[in-house]
């Protein structure tokens, strides 16, 4: 495998671990109640100044009850 393949595999592992941690926290927070399939979790990633906040604010105004940026 080349460097890019190794890095992609590592990122997939990191994302899978994060998804597991988020599910665990949601389950603990909600007392074991299932999370609705209508809920959306969106993470915008990019360098500073890439314009992540504007699309996040627009989508959040449509779909979200709360928003965290930073």
Secondary structure, 3 states (H helix, E strand, C coil): CCHHHHHHHHHHHHHHHHHHHHHHHHHHHCCCCCCCCCCCCCCCCCCCCCCHHHHHHHHHHHHCCCCCCC
